[in-house]
Amino acid sequence: MIFCKSSKQEILSKTEKRNQKIRENPNNIKYSDFVNWLESNGFILDRVSGSHHIFVHSHIETPINVQKKKDGTAKGYQVKQAIKVIDGE
């Protein structure tokens, strides 16, 4: 007879894991993860002006400005601003 231990670990989806990672450490997020996170929260790329990528949402008035740093990460202050906009602060 084989006994299996049942684990009570919570299985998180990719989206939930990305959301948790971004909220826990907004200063060290890959640019591509940040863009995917914005899109999973209903934002779409509206326009690009130089290095500025502007994302908009149909139910949120404030656009999100996103820039990629030379090391391939998103700017921490922009990630924090996006979190506040999404949370309605």
LINZI-V172557 format. One record per pair of residues at least 24 apart in sequence whose C-alpha atoms are under 10 Angstrom apart, sorted by the first residue. I is the first residue (numbers start at 1). GAP is how many residues later the second one is. Records with the same first field share a line. If there is no record, write none. Layout:
# LINZI-V172557
I=GAP, GAP
This chain:
# LINZI-V172557
15=25, 26
19=64
22=54, 57, 58, 61
23=56, 57, 60
25=51, 54, 55
26=48, 49, 50, 51, 52, 53, 54, 55, 57
27=46, 47, 48, 49, 50, 51, 52, 53
28=44, 45, 46, 47, 48, 51
29=43, 44, 45, 46, 47, 50
30=38, 39, 41, 42, 43, 44, 45
31=35, 36, 37, 38, 40, 41, 42, 43, 44, 48
32=36, 40, 41, 42
33=40, 41
34=32, 34, 39, 40, 41, 44, 45, 48
35=31, 39, 44
38=26, 41, 44, 45, 48
41=45
42=44
43=43
57=29
60=25, 26, 28
61=24
62=24
